[in-house]
Amino acid sequence: MSYIAPLVPENAPFGGAERAFINGWLAAYFAPADARESTAGAAAPAAEEHPWHDPSLPLDRRMELATGRPVPQLLMAAMAQQDCGQCGYLCHSYAAAIAAGTEKALTRCVPGGKETARKLKELLESGPTVAIAPAAAAPAAAPTAGPTTITARFRVAQPLNRPGSAKDTRQIVLDLYDSGLSYRSGDSLGVMPTNCPETVAGIIEALGADSCAEVDCPDGTRRPLNEALCRACDIGRPSDEAVEVLASRARDPDQSQKLQALAEGYPGAEPEGADLLELLATFPSARPPLQELISALAPLQPRLYSIASSPLVHGGEVHLTVAATRWEKRGRIRKGVASCFLAERATPDLEMPVFVQAPAHPFRPPQSDDAPMIMVGPGTGIAPFRAFLQERRENGAKGRNWLFFGDQRRATDFLYEDELTAWTKDGLLTRLDLAFSRDQSERIYVQQRMREQSARLWRWLNDGAYVFVCGAMAMGRDVETALAAIVARQGGMGIGAAKAYLAQLGREGRFVKDIY
């Protein structure tokens, strides 16, 4: 069946390479599912045109790679490069909308946080070298089509760590029965959390406000104040605009100056990383009109989690692997918004909005059941690989599977130990290499285990193996560095040639990272 994808108009404010990239993405996005599957490697030109589009690269390196590029590409380089969709766009389309003047909000990039927002602001204020095209010059750069949001029912948050662990990792199970929502291995689930009610109560008390007072929220709704702060406002990472509002209304000049320094991101400005409650407690003279403050806060955004189950095995439910984050900062216990919502506050049968987000890159099990697969997933990075292995077992795939997994201590932090051990015994897992960093005086991580298996890894690559990496950014950088060193040594080539080799694997869809 033929299909027609929309094209960027010739008078749109983009160069030829940018127009080709966006048109290519539109063609892939509007293609039927079977056409998208058959062109999984079609992202190669985009990767070549946008060398910074790698979430493992730090911001300064991304900006360096984009030096001299047109405005939309400079703005794109400031994004977190995850194409996660939490902002309602992809990285390139969010940048294009800002450059065209059709998107004013600079705080939509959740994984980029304030670092991205401040860089965008800096680029827009940097003068004639970054001239923004008038909105009338071209049709608006539209957000990506929004994902279908359904209501899932919470079932359980099963602890995955054993007693004595320093961590609290949970297997979250959500009920999708009768929802009509489907997913695939490699997808992520977007979860809309709520803020901690104790923190919300503290903010309302500090403001001396009526919790039932109606306010207009950043997401366009009108709600009672308590509900607005619980469900619609980002109170954990107050926007620079909200901090500026506090600064402008602070009666104490010294407090006003300190707040302004925070808003502008001056190095050493304190209290660094403060949430809204701490700002109100630290600067008691800053009490702006309620609506003015609420309007300046960024909207609370959904959080994405890699799905840890295969629909072939768990079709009516979805599993997530979530590390509940808690830390003490300046005498107060802080909590991860979504992780602690799922681990602590969600109760059986609680209904919550969720949506499925497909990966921006071909982060799926190999289409060929015979292809070898190497997976590197320490900590919660194990999540998608549990789904991959479930799917390969259900499909009767004959391809070899090799997993590198690591965490702090084997006795307490061997996530999914029973499953992984059983899969190793029955041959589904050809190899399972483990790295528990705190079980010996010298820290050992997955990249060291990879180096120990350099010759075998090189043989698997020569046999056509696909390499998947999932986990934190720092780990992703370290794993790629280790892999490049392995390729250089085993392949008898320079490090530059080894990096080019990995880049080619990436273009072929054989080296794919899901980094957060």
C-alpha positions as CSV (number, residue, x, y, z in Angstrom):
1,M,0.0,0.0,0.0
2,S,1.3,3.4,-0.9
3,Y,1.4,6.4,1.5
4,I,2.1,10.1,1.3
5,A,4.1,11.8,4.0
6,P,4.0,15.6,4.5
7,L,7.1,17.6,3.4
8,V,8.7,20.7,4.9
9,P,7.8,23.7,2.6
10,E,10.6,25.0,0.5
11,N,10.2,28.5,2.1
12,A,10.7,27.0,5.6
13,P,13.7,28.5,7.5
14,F,15.9,25.4,7.1
15,G,19.0,24.5,5.1
16,G,19.0,21.7,2.7
17,A,20.5,19.2,5.1
18,E,18.0,20.1,7.8
19,R,15.1,19.9,5.4
20,A,16.3,16.5,4.2
21,F,16.6,15.3,7.8
22,I,13.1,16.5,8.8
23,N,11.5,15.1,5.6
24,G,13.2,11.8,6.2
25,W,11.9,11.7,9.7
26,L,8.4,12.6,8.5
27,A,8.5,9.9,5.9
28,A,9.5,7.3,8.5
29,Y,7.0,8.6,11.1
30,F,4.0,8.5,8.7
31,A,5.0,5.2,7.1
32,P,2.9,2.1,7.8
33,A,4.3,-0.1,10.5
34,D,5.6,-2.7,8.0
35,A,7.4,0.0,6.0
36,R,9.0,1.4,9.1
37,E,10.2,-2.1,10.1
38,S,11.8,-2.7,6.7
39,T,13.8,0.5,6.9
40,A,15.1,0.2,10.4
41,G,18.6,1.3,9.2
42,A,17.3,4.4,7.4
43,A,18.5,6.7,10.1
44,A,22.0,6.7,8.9
45,P,21.9,10.0,7.1
46,A,20.5,11.7,10.2
47,A,23.3,10.3,12.3
48,E,25.9,11.7,9.9
49,E,24.2,15.1,9.7
50,H,23.9,15.4,13.5
51,P,27.0,13.9,15.1
52,W,26.0,15.4,18.5
53,H,22.8,13.3,18.5
54,D,24.2,11.0,21.1
55,P,22.8,11.1,24.7
56,S,26.1,9.9,26.1
57,L,27.9,13.1,25.0
58,P,28.2,15.9,27.6
59,L,26.6,19.2,26.7
60,D,29.9,21.1,26.0
61,R,31.0,18.3,23.6
62,R,27.6,18.4,21.8
63,M,27.9,22.2,21.4
64,E,31.4,21.8,20.1
65,L,30.2,19.4,17.4
66,A,27.5,21.8,16.4
67,T,29.7,24.8,16.1
68,G,29.0,26.8,12.9
69,R,25.8,25.0,12.2
70,P,22.5,26.8,11.5
71,V,20.3,28.0,14.4
72,P,18.0,25.0,14.7
73,Q,20.9,22.6,14.9
74,L,22.6,24.6,17.6
75,L,19.4,24.5,19.6
76,M,19.0,20.8,18.9
77,A,22.5,20.2,20.2
78,A,21.5,21.7,23.5
79,M,18.8,19.0,23.9
80,A,19.4,15.8,25.9
81,Q,19.4,13.8,22.6
82,Q,17.1,11.1,23.9
83,D,14.2,11.7,21.6
84,C,12.1,10.6,24.5
85,G,9.0,12.6,23.5
86,Q,8.3,13.9,27.0
87,C,8.4,17.4,25.7
88,G,5.8,16.6,23.0
89,Y,8.5,16.8,20.2
90,L,11.6,15.0,19.2
91,C,14.9,16.8,19.8
92,H,15.1,18.2,16.3
93,S,11.5,19.3,16.0
94,Y,11.5,20.9,19.5
95,A,14.6,22.9,18.3
96,A,12.9,23.8,15.0
97,A,9.8,25.0,16.8
98,I,11.9,27.3,19.1
99,A,13.9,28.6,16.2
100,A,10.7,29.4,14.2
101,G,9.3,31.2,17.2
102,T,6.3,28.9,17.5
103,E,7.4,27.4,20.8
104,K,8.2,29.7,23.6
105,A,8.8,27.3,26.5
106,L,12.5,26.4,27.0
107,T,12.0,24.0,29.9
108,R,10.2,21.1,28.2
109,C,13.3,18.9,27.9
110,V,13.0,16.8,31.1
111,P,16.2,14.8,30.8
112,G,18.2,17.9,29.9
113,G,16.7,19.8,32.9
114,K,18.1,23.3,33.7
115,E,21.3,22.7,31.9
116,T,19.4,22.5,28.6
117,A,17.0,25.3,29.4
118,R,19.9,27.6,30.3
119,K,21.8,26.8,27.2
120,L,18.7,27.4,25.0
121,K,18.2,30.7,26.7
122,E,21.9,31.6,26.2
123,L,21.7,30.8,22.5
124,L,18.6,32.8,22.0
125,E,20.1,35.8,23.8
126,S,23.5,35.6,22.1
127,G,22.8,38.3,19.6
128,P,22.8,38.5,15.8
129,T,24.7,35.3,15.3
130,V,21.6,33.5,16.5
131,A,18.8,35.3,14.8
132,I,15.4,33.7,15.3
133,A,13.2,33.5,12.2
134,P,9.8,35.2,12.6
135,A,6.9,32.8,13.2
136,A,5.2,34.0,10.1
137,A,8.1,33.0,7.9
138,A,7.0,29.4,7.8
139,P,4.3,27.1,9.1
140,A,4.6,26.2,12.7
141,A,6.9,23.3,13.5
142,A,4.3,21.0,15.1
143,P,4.9,18.7,18.0
144,T,5.0,15.0,17.2
145,A,1.7,13.3,17.3
146,G,0.9,12.7,20.9
147,P,1.0,9.1,22.1
148,T,-2.3,7.5,23.1
149,T,-2.7,7.9,26.8
150,I,-4.8,5.3,28.7
151,T,-5.5,4.6,32.4
152,A,-3.6,1.7,33.8
153,R,-4.2,0.1,37.2
154,F,-1.4,-0.3,39.6
155,R,-0.9,-3.8,40.9
156,V,2.3,-4.2,42.9
157,A,5.8,-2.7,43.6
158,Q,7.7,-5.9,44.3
159,P,11.2,-5.3,45.9
160,L,14.0,-6.7,43.8
161,N,16.8,-6.1,46.4
162,R,17.3,-8.3,49.3
163,P,17.4,-7.0,53.0
164,G,20.6,-5.1,53.7
165,S,20.9,-3.5,50.3
166,A,21.7,0.2,50.1
167,K,19.2,0.4,47.2
168,D,15.5,0.1,46.8
169,T,14.7,-1.3,43.3
170,R,11.1,-2.4,42.5
171,Q,9.4,-4.4,39.9
172,I,6.4,-2.3,39.1
173,V,3.4,-4.2,37.6
174,L,0.6,-2.3,35.9
175,D,-2.6,-3.8,34.7
176,L,-3.4,-3.0,31.0
177,Y,-6.4,-5.4,30.6
178,D,-9.2,-4.0,28.5
179,S,-7.2,-0.8,27.9
180,G,-6.5,-1.5,24.2
181,L,-2.9,-0.4,24.8
182,S,-0.2,-2.5,23.2
183,Y,3.6,-2.4,23.4
184,R,6.7,-4.1,22.0
185,S,10.0,-5.2,23.6
186,G,12.2,-2.1,23.5
187,D,9.4,0.4,24.1
188,S,9.3,2.7,27.2
189,L,6.3,3.5,29.3
190,G,5.5,7.1,30.1
191,V,4.0,7.5,33.6
192,M,2.4,10.6,34.9
193,P,3.3,10.9,38.6
194,T,2.1,13.1,41.4
195,N,4.3,15.2,43.7
196,C,4.9,14.2,47.3
197,P,1.8,15.4,49.4
198,E,4.0,16.3,52.4
199,T,6.1,18.6,50.2
200,V,3.0,20.2,48.7
201,A,1.5,20.8,52.2
202,G,4.8,22.4,53.2
203,I,4.7,24.8,50.2
204,I,1.1,25.8,50.9
205,E,1.9,26.5,54.5
206,A,5.0,28.5,53.6
207,L,2.9,30.6,51.2
208,G,0.2,31.1,53.8
209,A,-2.3,30.1,51.0
210,D,-5.7,28.4,50.9
211,S,-5.2,24.9,49.6
212,C,-8.7,25.2,47.9
213,A,-7.9,28.4,46.1
214,E,-8.5,28.0,42.3
215,V,-5.4,28.7,40.2
216,D,-4.6,28.5,36.5
217,C,-2.0,25.8,36.0
218,P,1.1,25.6,33.6
219,D,-0.6,22.8,31.8
220,G,-3.6,25.0,30.9
221,T,-6.0,23.5,33.4
222,R,-7.7,25.3,36.4
223,R,-7.5,23.5,39.7
224,P,-7.5,24.0,43.4
225,L,-4.1,24.9,44.7
226,N,-3.4,21.6,46.4
227,E,-4.3,19.6,43.3
228,A,-2.3,22.0,41.1
229,L,0.9,21.5,43.1
230,C,0.3,17.7,43.3
231,R,-0.5,17.1,39.7
232,A,0.3,20.0,37.4
233,C,3.4,21.8,38.6
234,D,7.1,20.9,38.7
235,I,8.0,21.8,42.3
236,G,11.1,19.7,42.5
237,R,13.0,21.7,39.9
238,P,11.6,25.2,39.9
239,S,12.1,26.9,36.6
240,D,14.4,29.9,36.2
241,E,11.3,32.0,35.5
242,A,9.8,30.9,38.9
243,V,13.0,31.8,40.7
244,E,13.0,35.2,39.0
245,V,9.5,35.8,40.2
246,L,10.6,35.0,43.7
247,A,13.6,37.4,43.3
248,S,11.4,40.2,42.0
249,R,9.1,39.9,44.9
250,A,11.6,39.4,47.7
251,R,11.5,42.3,50.1
252,D,15.0,41.7,51.4
253,P,17.5,43.0,48.9
254,D,20.2,40.4,49.8
255,Q,17.6,37.6,49.3
256,S,16.6,39.1,46.0
257,Q,20.2,39.2,44.8
258,K,20.8,35.6,45.8
259,L,17.6,34.4,44.1
260,Q,18.5,36.3,40.9
261,A,22.0,34.7,40.9
262,L,20.3,31.3,41.2
263,A,17.9,32.1,38.3
264,E,20.8,33.1,36.1
265,G,22.8,30.0,36.9
266,Y,25.8,31.8,38.4
267,P,28.5,29.3,39.5
268,G,28.4,28.8,43.2
269,A,24.9,30.3,43.6
270,E,23.2,28.8,46.6
271,P,21.2,26.8,47.6
272,E,22.1,24.7,44.5
273,G,19.5,22.2,43.4
274,A,16.9,23.6,45.8
275,D,13.3,22.6,45.3
276,L,10.4,25.1,45.7
277,L,9.9,24.3,49.4
278,E,13.5,24.9,50.2
279,L,13.5,28.2,48.3
280,L,10.5,29.4,50.2
281,A,12.1,28.4,53.5
282,T,15.5,29.9,52.7
283,F,14.1,33.2,51.4
284,P,11.1,34.0,53.6
285,S,10.8,37.6,52.3
286,A,10.0,36.2,48.8
287,R,6.3,35.8,48.7
288,P,4.9,36.6,45.3
289,P,1.2,36.7,44.4
290,L,0.0,33.1,44.2
291,Q,-1.1,33.0,40.6
292,E,2.1,34.8,39.5
293,L,4.2,32.0,41.1
294,I,2.1,29.1,39.8
295,S,2.1,30.5,36.3
296,A,5.9,30.7,36.3
297,L,6.4,27.0,37.3
298,A,7.0,24.5,34.6
299,P,4.4,21.8,34.1
300,L,5.0,18.5,35.7
301,Q,6.1,16.1,33.0
302,P,5.7,12.3,32.6
303,R,8.7,10.0,33.3
304,L,9.7,7.3,30.9
305,Y,10.8,3.8,32.0
306,S,12.1,1.0,29.9
307,I,9.6,-1.8,29.8
308,A,10.9,-5.0,31.4
309,S,8.4,-7.5,30.0
310,S,7.5,-9.0,26.7
311,P,3.9,-8.7,25.5
312,L,4.3,-12.2,24.2
313,V,4.5,-13.4,27.8
314,H,2.7,-10.6,29.8
315,G,0.3,-9.2,27.2
316,G,-2.2,-7.9,29.7
317,E,0.2,-6.1,31.9
318,V,3.5,-4.2,31.8
319,H,6.5,-4.5,34.1
320,L,9.0,-1.8,34.9
321,T,12.2,-1.9,36.9
322,V,12.4,1.2,39.0
323,A,15.0,2.4,41.5
324,A,13.4,4.5,44.2
325,T,15.7,7.5,44.7
326,R,16.0,9.1,48.1
327,W,18.7,11.4,49.3
328,E,19.4,13.9,52.1
329,K,20.1,17.4,51.1
330,R,20.7,20.2,53.6
331,G,18.9,18.3,56.4
332,R,15.8,17.2,54.4
333,I,15.1,13.9,52.8
334,R,14.4,14.4,49.1
335,K,12.6,11.8,46.9
336,G,12.5,11.1,43.2
337,V,9.1,12.3,42.0
338,A,8.0,9.3,39.9
339,S,10.1,6.6,41.5
340,C,8.8,7.2,45.0
341,F,5.3,7.7,43.7
342,L,5.5,4.2,42.3
343,A,7.4,2.6,45.2
344,E,5.7,4.3,48.1
345,R,2.4,6.0,47.3
346,A,0.8,3.9,44.6
347,T,-1.7,1.4,46.0
348,P,-3.4,-1.6,44.4
349,D,-6.0,-0.6,41.8
350,L,-4.8,3.0,41.8
351,E,-5.5,4.3,38.3
352,M,-2.8,6.4,36.6
353,P,-2.3,7.8,33.1
354,V,0.3,6.0,31.0
355,F,1.4,5.9,27.4
356,V,3.8,3.8,25.3
357,Q,6.8,5.5,23.7
358,A,8.6,3.7,20.9
359,P,12.4,4.0,20.8
360,A,13.8,6.7,18.6
361,H,16.5,4.2,17.4
362,P,16.1,0.5,16.5
363,F,16.3,-0.6,20.2
364,R,14.5,-3.9,19.5
365,P,15.7,-7.6,19.5
366,P,17.3,-8.4,16.2
367,Q,14.8,-9.3,13.5
368,S,16.8,-12.4,12.7
369,D,16.2,-15.1,15.3
370,D,19.7,-16.4,14.4
371,A,21.6,-13.2,15.1
372,P,23.9,-13.1,18.2
373,M,22.9,-10.5,20.8
374,I,25.2,-8.8,23.3
375,M,23.4,-6.8,26.1
376,V,25.1,-4.5,28.6
377,G,22.6,-3.5,31.3
378,P,23.8,-2.8,34.8
379,G,21.3,-1.9,37.5
380,T,17.9,-0.9,36.2
381,G,19.5,-1.1,32.7
382,I,18.6,-4.8,32.9
383,A,14.9,-3.9,32.2
384,P,14.7,-4.0,28.4
385,F,17.0,-7.1,28.2
386,R,14.6,-9.1,30.5
387,A,12.0,-8.3,27.8
388,F,14.3,-9.2,25.0
389,L,15.2,-12.6,26.5
390,Q,11.5,-13.3,27.3
391,E,10.7,-12.6,23.6
392,R,13.5,-14.7,22.2
393,R,12.5,-17.6,24.4
394,E,8.8,-17.3,23.3
395,N,9.8,-17.1,19.6
396,G,12.2,-20.1,19.9
397,A,15.0,-17.9,18.6
398,K,18.3,-19.8,18.2
399,G,20.6,-16.8,18.3
400,R,23.2,-16.7,21.0
401,N,22.6,-14.2,23.9
402,W,25.3,-12.7,26.1
403,L,24.4,-10.4,29.1
404,F,26.7,-8.2,31.1
405,F,25.0,-7.2,34.3
406,G,26.4,-5.4,37.4
407,D,25.3,-3.7,40.6
408,Q,26.7,-3.1,44.1
409,R,26.6,-6.5,45.9
410,R,25.7,-9.9,44.7
411,A,24.1,-11.0,47.9
412,T,21.6,-8.1,47.9
413,D,21.5,-6.5,44.4
414,F,21.4,-9.3,41.9
415,L,18.2,-8.2,40.2
416,Y,16.2,-11.0,38.6
417,E,18.7,-13.5,39.9
418,D,16.4,-16.5,39.7
419,E,15.4,-15.8,36.1
420,L,18.9,-15.0,34.9
421,T,20.3,-18.1,36.6
422,A,17.6,-20.3,35.1
423,W,18.1,-18.9,31.6
424,T,21.8,-19.5,31.9
425,K,21.3,-23.1,33.0
426,D,18.8,-23.9,30.2
427,G,21.0,-22.2,27.5
428,L,18.8,-19.2,26.7
429,L,21.7,-17.1,28.0
430,T,24.8,-18.3,26.3
431,R,26.9,-16.2,28.7
432,L,26.2,-14.2,31.8
433,D,29.1,-12.0,33.0
434,L,28.6,-10.2,36.3
435,A,30.3,-7.2,37.9
436,F,29.4,-6.4,41.6
437,S,31.4,-3.3,42.4
438,R,31.3,-3.4,46.2
439,D,32.1,-7.1,46.7
440,Q,35.9,-6.4,46.8
441,S,38.2,-3.6,47.7
442,E,38.7,-2.7,44.0
443,R,35.6,-1.5,42.2
444,I,34.7,-3.7,39.3
445,Y,32.2,-2.6,36.6
446,V,30.7,-4.1,33.5
447,Q,33.3,-2.4,31.2
448,Q,36.1,-4.3,33.0
449,R,34.3,-7.6,32.4
450,M,34.0,-6.6,28.7
451,R,37.8,-6.0,28.5
452,E,38.4,-9.4,30.1
453,Q,36.4,-11.0,27.3
454,S,37.9,-8.9,24.5
455,A,38.8,-11.8,22.1
456,R,35.4,-13.4,22.5
457,L,33.6,-10.1,22.0
458,W,35.5,-9.5,18.8
459,R,34.5,-13.0,17.5
460,W,30.9,-12.3,18.3
461,L,31.1,-9.0,16.4
462,N,32.6,-10.7,13.5
463,D,29.8,-13.2,13.6
464,G,27.3,-10.4,13.2
465,A,26.3,-9.8,16.8
466,Y,24.1,-6.9,17.8
467,V,25.2,-4.8,20.8
468,F,22.7,-3.1,23.0
469,V,23.6,-0.8,26.0
470,C,21.1,0.4,28.5
471,G,21.7,2.5,31.6
472,A,23.1,5.8,32.9
473,M,24.9,8.2,30.7
474,A,28.3,7.8,32.5
475,M,28.1,4.1,32.2
476,G,27.2,4.4,28.5
477,R,30.2,6.5,27.8
478,D,32.5,4.1,29.7
479,V,31.1,1.1,27.9
480,E,31.5,2.7,24.5
481,T,35.1,3.7,25.4
482,A,35.9,0.1,26.4
483,L,34.3,-1.3,23.3
484,A,36.3,1.0,21.1
485,A,39.5,0.0,22.8
486,I,38.5,-3.7,22.4
487,V,37.8,-3.2,18.7
488,A,41.1,-1.3,18.2
489,R,43.2,-4.0,19.9
490,Q,41.5,-7.0,18.5
491,G,41.0,-5.6,15.1
492,G,44.6,-4.2,14.8
493,M,43.5,-0.7,14.1
494,G,43.8,2.8,15.6
495,I,41.3,4.2,18.0
496,G,39.9,6.5,15.3
497,A,39.3,3.6,13.0
498,A,37.7,1.7,15.9
499,K,35.3,4.5,16.6
500,A,34.4,4.6,12.9
501,Y,33.8,0.9,13.0
502,L,31.3,1.4,15.9
503,A,29.7,4.3,14.1
504,Q,29.1,2.0,11.1
505,L,27.6,-0.6,13.4
506,G,25.3,2.1,14.7
507,R,24.2,3.0,11.2
508,E,23.4,-0.7,10.6
509,G,21.4,-0.9,13.8
510,R,23.9,-3.2,15.4
511,F,25.2,-0.9,18.1
512,V,22.3,0.8,19.9
513,K,22.1,2.6,23.2
514,D,19.2,3.5,25.5
515,I,20.9,6.0,27.8
516,Y,19.3,8.1,30.5
